[in-house]
Structure formats: C-alpha cells, structure tokens
Amino acid sequence: MKQYNNGEFRKKDIGKKYTVYGWVNKRRDMGGVIFVDLRDRSGFLQVVFNRSFLKSEFEIAESLKNEYCIKVSGELIARTDDMINPKIPTGEVELMVETLEILSECETLPFNVYDNDTEINENIGLKYRYLDLRRDKLKDNILIRHQVCQSAREYLNHLGFIEIETPILCKSTPEGARDYLVPSRINKGSFYALPQSPQIFKQLLMVSGFEKYYQIARSFRDEDLRADRQPEFTQIDLEMSFAEEEDVWNVTEGMIKKIVQDVKGIELPAFPRLTYKEAMDRFGTEKPDTRFEMELKDLTEILKGTKMNVFNNVIEQGGIVKCLIVKNNGDKYSRSDVEHLTDFVRIYGAKGLAWLKYDNDTFNGVIAKNLESDKLEAMRTTYNITNNDLILIVADTKKIVYASLGALRNKIAKELNLIDESKLNFLWITDFPFFEYSETEGRWKAEHNPFTMVRNIETINDPENCISRSYDLVVNGYELASGGVRNHKTEDLAKIFKALSISEEEASLRFGFVLEAFKYGVPPHAGIAPGLERLVMVLTGTNDIKDVIAFPKTQSASDLMSEAPTEVSTKQLEELGIAVIKEEEND
C-alpha cells in the first residue's frame, strides 16, 4: 500500500529513500535530465530522472506523458538554490529517481486536467467527471466536504448524539416536492418512495428512547433543479428529545462554529435572530443576505392619502408601499437602466417600479412632479435621503412587494459590488407562519409540515395569524437548515389535521404508523437538518452545488457520465408488472 503523500515531503525528510506513486502532472525534458511533477491527492513532488542514475530505464522516462500513472523509488535530496520553488510546499526538495515503473498509460485527454486555470465545458466535465475530479478545484472541494462531515461527527459524538441510519426505501407521503418512486417486484403495483428527508423515522427514534440522534442522511426530491439544488442531496440531520428551540439553536450553532473554525480558521460571533416578520419587513425574504445593508423602507404611512392613485389605491385596498434607497449611487443608473430594473421586478409580479433621484438637494424623476412636496419631505427626513441617492418604489400586495424588492436588493448589491465575499453571516429566522395559502389549490397548507408545533393552538383556525415553532438557519442569502419543535400531542395533531382539511382516513393512510407510535409515551422533541452541500458551497466560495458533489446530475437530472436515467429491458418491466406509455412524437 502507498505509504507516503507526495505533497508532504519537507527538508526534514532529506537523505532517506522513498517509493512514491502518482500521476505525471508536468514533464520537462532537459536532455540528460527529465523533471516530472508527480501529483497525488496531497499535492506535488518533483521527481528527477537523471540518465547517469537511471541508466537503462531513462528511455522509459523519455516516454512518459501527462497523466501516466507511475511508481518511482529513489532518494529525497535538497534542491539547489536556483531550483527552489516557493510556490509549492515541497519546493525545497526533490526525489532523485533510481527505479521507474509505469503502472498505466493515458490516452489523449478530452481536456487538460493538469491546467487548473482553464475553464472547461460543463457537459464535457460532467461526462468525464473522474478526470475533472483530478483538478485542484473539485478535488479540494470534496476534501473540504469530508472535513465538514468529520468535524460535525466529532462535535455531535462529544455531545452524546448517536449516529443511526434510517431506511431509503420508504412509504410515499406526498407533500412538498414529488417523490422518487421505486416499484416493488414482490408486491406488483405497489411502490416504495425514496425519502425526501428522514423526518418521520427520526421522530420515531425519539419515541424509541434514543434521545439524541444524528445522521449524514441522503435525501431525494423530484423537483425542478437550480444552481443550489440537486435531485439527491445530503443533510446533517439532527433530532433530540426533551428539547426546546434554544436547545436546537445552541447545538446547531456550536456545530457550525466548530466546522467553520476547523475548515476556515474563522471564529464566528453569536448568530443574530430575526422573526420571519422582521426578515420580510426589512429584507423582503426569509433568507436575507446580511453582508450588505440597503434594507427595505416602508412608505405606506407616508404616502397614505396622496393624490397619486398608483400609491393611494394600493394602500386603500390593503396593500403596502416599500422602497429601496440606493445610497450614493444614483449616478450609476440612467433612465434606461431603471427600465431594465422595472422589467426585472415584473418577473416577481410587480406592475411597475416608481423611482426618484435626489440631486442638488432636489427630488428628480417622473413622480417627483406629481407627488406632494410634504410627502417628498417626509420621505427625505424619515430615511435621511441625501444627494446622489436613488429611490426605487413598489406598491402592491405584501407578497409581491417583498418578492420583487427582495430580489431587486440582491441584484443591485451584485451590480454595485456591495457584498463582502469574505464574510460568513449566519442568522436564525424564527416564528414562521404555520400556514401558507396555495393559489393553485385554493386552500391553506402547512408552511413546513403538519407535525410542527403551533405556538398557540388556539390560533389554529386563524390561518393568517397562526405562528409555528419552526426556524431556519440562513447564511449569505442561502437557507442552510430548516427545523422545528415537533407536535407530540395527539389531540393537537387532530386539530391541525382538521385545519388542513386532512380527514381521519387520510391522516391514517399517510401517517398511520406515526400516529400509532404517538400513543405510546412520545417525548417532546425538536430537530433541524442543515444541508451539507449548501454549507460546503459557502465554505468553498462556489455558487454551484455541482462543484461540491463528486458525481452530480445536470439541470435535467441526468448523469452524463453513467448515462442515467436509461430505458430498461422489457423483461425487467414484466417482472415489476409495469408497462411504459411513451409520449407520441410530434409530426
């Protein structure tokens, strides 16, 4: 077995003989001497093939090409002063090769794995993922992912948590995203589902008396993909008995702080806490990026009674008016630039984007001529508007105002480079609404899941004001984790199911075995599930989740390397009792 890591040799190791393995990263032929940067997972070691030392094997050295996998033995020596390379950790030493063995050759590469600065076509990289993983960027990301997992395990083990695996083949309980289904060969016509999370099983483990559970858990959701989402993903899944919100927050915060300290060497401060309402009012989103300011400002009271119907009509109909104040950057945005911003907010349902500029101690812009002077002055004094400020205003329902200005805030921050990329801003978002209204289904649904405890069960029939004991952990604009205090009281669960229009029969069909377990002394419990990939994304500075997964899927949920998904044989389908209905091709 390989005993030494190529990137770990130093001057203290000089004078001894070693056998090392790796890939030819670069080869420089100087005539009678050939230099090779021999790469393994740990880094590079320069190995030297000198004709006078290698003799008959020198001809083999002359045949070496990039990415040949080789084994060499020889003495580690100091480099001469003019050959020292301060850019790499092994830059003061080199191995004088005495024996060489080519373990395997390499055909012409589809891209240069030894050139880390060259961008490659994403689809080519995914097709030859095993080669792309040799490149430093992806390799380092995967090593950091490993480090995160080890750090989390060390922390949780120290606190007495037990790592337990839960089933992958589960019962389908359709809610949220679509399930991935697995047909049963033995029970034809019946299906397993891959777990969207270990939620039900980890709660049953609390019923079982394990008290503190965790799992680096694989989860699956058949949903539309994006840069921070994959069909299969991993959670650092936690659950604990006899626990309240503070217990979960303290454990999770301690774990994240240890991970960041271990991986980045950064000591994080205490995580701020915002209620869902505060986050929406200030940032327009439940996952705010707090690395920059530019919070939403409320103009509803200021503009109440204005003669400008575009604002007053919205207010009278129960809507709100909010704005973003882009400080000292008004000159960066022309009228056409603002029109582009208007097009952007329309994506989120806004009917338009009103705007003002403040220059030479005067408001300018189309609405400046129509808005009453006392309203303008109230805006200026309330929000300390100064010269070269740009004010961007949306008037509509709360949902549309928050969505459009929240997205616009992030867009402008990126355009103006307002984000300090070196920061890691974690914060808790608490007190989520228990219900959310589904426009498509025309009914109220659970914002998280029906097993989340309500802060006051008496509000269960008041969907707009019912608050759940749920919480999210957010970092730099990403939702990192979601969790809640679980509802362990069967009488309260019955009220919740009724409020969600879930009949006793449906509840029994979907959650029967859980409800049955809750009859036998279930303890109060709570938990959370930080997303491993999103945490590693933040720590590595990438904005693409595929960069932190060894073998990811494309945006269409396909694996270009293994060519999955694929059709299967008729015989396999017959064994499962399945017939495939193919869509008719368009003429």
Steps between C-alpha positions, in 0.01 A plus 500: 500500500608856430681632809587862421311806383686684227402845624626444854876459445718769661870569567482287816442194278820546296752216484258209506370280221130494417260335257231736377205469265292740296415659168733688270372855533776672299811372327803710407770332288838673536695247296686280745263596780119477512298677768149377582246653737351185649149566632287312747208610718729687739684711242822492294850367536765569239671177397819504295603247238874534443649286225809425710289365790215336307710352217292244308170628640562854375346406165181409686508842667526661157171332402305647791201717415261704707266294724704181472467323835846402626699363791849633574761432767804699596666732750349831611754779460509877541445713195776737404433864589416593141247215476299575819130561429341705784152466341456138610552341845750244362694766313828446690533126432492252213525126453799370303344198327682168497219273376192572290191295425213612276184371668268615222510725198258777408326560169449849358305698757167672419633800696814592692452378855839640597403856403281630783462848352324390182119491508351195334159438349269391783346209310846370403610530863193307618545228238861448611438583865768259621754713311355833612533379860878484450503879463576696816172692520268201517747283688541763772123548524447127558775495764335794677167316488668205672647736759156651569351154557782399733472823698123462538533139613769587753287779647177301518668186636650713778150617595369145523313483170461155341549455125219281364414417139136518393337319204543607139202297378205669670129563475387778268339787691443756223565851627734773388713373212418190299631166622736279305316168480648150499277214378476183705564175311344286773193717552413595143320831468644627828784748535758615745604865510851633550501725809469875454646512852526257793235709681256227603766247592702739713186590694434128551853468636402754764200279585750212522693682772828576325464868603779641283526387138698616200569373152687619194186418306435460129172654386318513167254745346360495149484875448623760255874548536707816535853604595453409869277194458553137390256206483704313760665689781635459852388636836670510837179381660444558873223422748493519880248416770394722791621800301375850422604747229794629705645151531492443125640846428784458749599154372479601134679830550779325689536242224514762223754707696723194545475409131589853388789514749632161386464570126560875471676592824231763564342560841137593445304735728158410643236457229244784495131411511216650299137401493355413162299824510809711574696333220224558247445862607871584488627285213199372306608137546522234771860429394664844503859569404619726782850558364379838373245755616237661270195376690143550383337823625128534558320791329143384567424749777688782331311459173159436653253754359725606211330619183712253300253217449775254411591508871179599677280242328737222604503624861121528516470143371719372783829492311832655600761732351869437562823619346871439470732797547816447297736728693742721309464305177226686317745607230564131417144456370367669187133505404553196275676319788196559719277367222702178510444486876128549434500202268677302772242566773219408261638144509384494863152633428557874550299720264775759486791671675468865597822688556647823627849647500619757750758743361595859581268480801204430269291195405505419129307250292154456353316456830686791663278738302178330615574407860412761763794694639413409859510131407840543337633688801368232736683235297822702505505567873370158610763308306783754485500524121803691372644610168567229241249259659267293281161399643325199342135449601254212462132522603300175507399213725746404773595182318588679176676794667717269710584266213584773248697734728674210677627370165582852378703564814724202425530592132611858571746386767669273246502769232659755735737252670351574841546144628805417710573150369735428791217510753301206637180649641291237674166588659189331635156569355229405749122500544395404150132505408351155554289531186565614147225554247527297180362701207498191278313279748286780644563398861728550798791256531765440764802727441737233636319177593193412706712355781644842587370637828284813494602776739139537612264218403204734550606686182478189281174624345650841422740409215634852444612540861597145594872482584699177505795409717717459193829660404756525223874553509606739224846588371589757233156480339471120504258301712747266666271313737136463592353354815243527771361389831286196424138460599490190718146552634245289313210726595680801348593301190132419450419873505781573254388228258147638513625854429696363202191315373670164556235246592557228760508245218760698303709564812493128578595414142791747487630499858329202661808331642624830646166578662494146637849547648392826662255306717787344695669768705658730243741755653505868401761536227649741248752495221661654196676393179782718363568436132851362461550610139383857562730530800796373294401738217528795736827381650661442159367820344320334209145581396437171320401197706649267237846623605471331841353165390726228363255377236218752452208515260430763234214749515286235327585247775714284272846353558710562188773268620297185570226605255224463761207491485465240226233271367494149644424168336149374441581201721579728797174689450301176479653381828379822661158487337557836331409620153662815364280745312717699260401847392408520134758684294388825343449486125 
